[in-house]
Amino acid sequence: MSLWGYSNTVAEEKAQRILPKQGYAGMLRRWRRDHENNIAKYFQDFIDRHPMTETDEAEKIKQLRTRVIYLTKPEQTKALAAQFPGGNYLYHGTRVEQAIAILESGNLSNVKGLYDAEEERIKREGGEEKIIRRNSGYEGISWNYNKIGALPGDRYHLVGFLASPQEVLKEGEKLAIPSRPAPYELIQGNINSARYYSLKTQQELLITIGLGETNSVLSNIVQLSRYRENQTKGEVNPFSIDSMLQNFIDKNTDDTEMSNKLRGLYSLREDGTIEFNPSLLQQVSNEIPVAAVWLQALIDTGRIKNIKGFEDITTVRQAVQRIDNINYKAFIEELRKEKNYLEQAIKDDDDNVTAVSVPVSQMYLVIPNIDLERYMKILARTKIQPKGIVVYDHNAVRLEHFASMHKGDNEAMSQLLRNAIQPTEGYIDYEEEILGTKITPEKMVGYRKHVIGEEHLTKRKSLRRDEQGRLVVL
């Protein structure tokens, strides 16, 4: 079992202390009660902040009912399907709190757009900066395309926004596969997606850090220094009892085989900086530390001689064995060559990122039937109304699905939407025409095997709207 924010071991210890008091069923009842109270509070807080008379509310809700589409009623879904040329659709799942915020603002925006809007609000109204609840990525809006691979949200109250790609794509925008994509994920934006996401992947492999060791060059080197310090002092620090680099050389005893393995995982840019094979990102078991590849490249290129005390090093094993809690800093300094290159390259692209937004009026709000009346009260108080309100049976879709130990109801949601919006002429398949490969279990990586491995993205393409308004693959 797992508790959010805790390791499996800590979660198990906590569970063992709590369960004898309340029992498993008791814990579930308590969680469900608290969960439902939190959901109800999101709705009630918004209603309290936007008072209106019962008469006005009733009149607006009456008008809103004409926009309701039940997925269980074929005569209504037929009209819905007509709004999606080719049977292509986009779906953005979110939490209740964020959904209400989107409805209130009138737009689904990328993080850049949210920052810009908040900056404008402060200039206009003054006051303190508000906490921004992210609905999507910084560079663009994240969508599921034609199937649901990621279904974030609040259990039993899964809400989302449904749109036609032809309608929401503006001039200059495209739908592109990001780095580490969930199955069927596309990002709506106006960046050079192939270059942008490639740079982001390289940055993660180079300098990503976390509470424990992550598989990046910086984290691997720092963790090895802490591991050595633990050994020197004879202390037992729970965050430094292990090292990916040390484990790697312990498991790989043949230096020639090790070197050959590592040499195939990097290349050199024109300026001599090191570029990593994207397959190193999101390894399931982190078999190969990224720093081992970097050290091999330093040895092969002669850059290892730039580091005092390591001029005679000829193998990765020798380098790992010699690095300690003092001389590791020289490696961090040498790392600046790659770091500076990426920072400048990414800055150039980040400077070109603009606000991306989709008006609520161009999207359908997708909600469970048990929440229909509550959303009616919300929509009665918002200035911009969704194109329609799509209602599904709450018993059919209940569980969120993304980076979780359990399997959620994403496939059930996919089927509900596909039953209503069926492929017609002009349908573009994600796997065959955009990703360029079938999504199979062995291609999934990440700690929950929830994203597609970078090495399977080499054929990825993007979608744009042509001058005639048709969706085309680029």
DAGIUR-V577866 format. One line per field, one symbol per residue. ss: DSSP state (H for helix, E for strand, - for the rest). phi: phi as a letter, one per 40 degrees, with the letter a starting at -180 (. if undefined). psi: psi as a letter, one per 20 degrees, with the letter a starting at -180 (. if undefined). A space follows every 50 residues. Layout:
# DAGIUR-V577866
ss: ???
phi: ???
psi: ???
This chain:
# DAGIUR-V577866
ss: -------HHHHHHHHHHHHHHHHHHHHHHHHHHHHHHHHHHHHHHHHHH- ---HHHHHHHHHHHHHHEEE---HHHHHHHH---HHH--EEEEE-HHHHH HHHHH-EEE-HHHHHHHHHHHHHHH---------------EEEEE----- E-------EEEEE-HHHH-----EEE--------EEEEE---HHHHHHHH HHHHHHH---------HHHHHHHHHHHHHHHHH----------HHHHHHH H---HHHHHHHHH--EEE-----EEE-HHH---------HHHHHHHHHHH H-HHHH---------HHHHHHH-----HHHHHHH-HHHHHHHHHHHHHHH ------EEEHHH-EEEEEHHHHHHHHHHH--------EEEEE-------- E--------HHHHHHHHHHH---------HHHHHH-----HHHEE----- EE-HHH-----EEEE-----EEE-
phi: .abdgbccccccccccccddcbgccccccccccccccccccdcccccccb cacccccccccdccccccbcccbdccccccdccbdggcabbbcacddccc cccccgacbccdccccccccccccbggccccccccacccaccbcbgabcb bcicdgbcbabbacdcccccdgcabbcccfccdgcbbcabcccccdcccc ccccccbcbacbcbcbddcccccccccccdcccgcbcdcbcaaccccccc cbccccccccccccbaabcccgccbccccccfccbfcbcccccccccccc cgccccbdgbcccbbcdccccccbcbccccccccccdcccdcccccddcc cccbcbabcdccbccbacdcbdcccdccccbbcbbccabcbbccccbbbc aafbccccbccccdccccccbccbdhcbccccbbcgaccbdcccbgcbfb bccdccbcbcbbbbbcccgccbcb
psi: rqqpiqrhgggggghhhghhgiqghgggggggghghggghhgghggghim qrqhggghghhghhhiipopiiohhhhghghijnpijprppoqargghgh hghghjqoqrhghggghhghgghghaaqpqpoopiargiappqqoiqohp mrappilpqappqphhhhprpiqroqpaqlqqpjpqppakrngggghggh ghgghgjpragaprmrgggggghhhhghggggikrnohikirpggghghh hniohghgghghhjjrrprhjirppqpiihplpgjlhophhhgghghggh iiihiiopijhjpiqhgggghhpajgihhhhhghhhggggggggghgggh hiprppqpqhijqppoqqhijghghghghijqhpqrhropprpiihohpr oplqhrpakhhggghghhhhnqpapjpopgghighjqqoqhiiparijli rpqhijjhjqarqrpahjjqpqp.
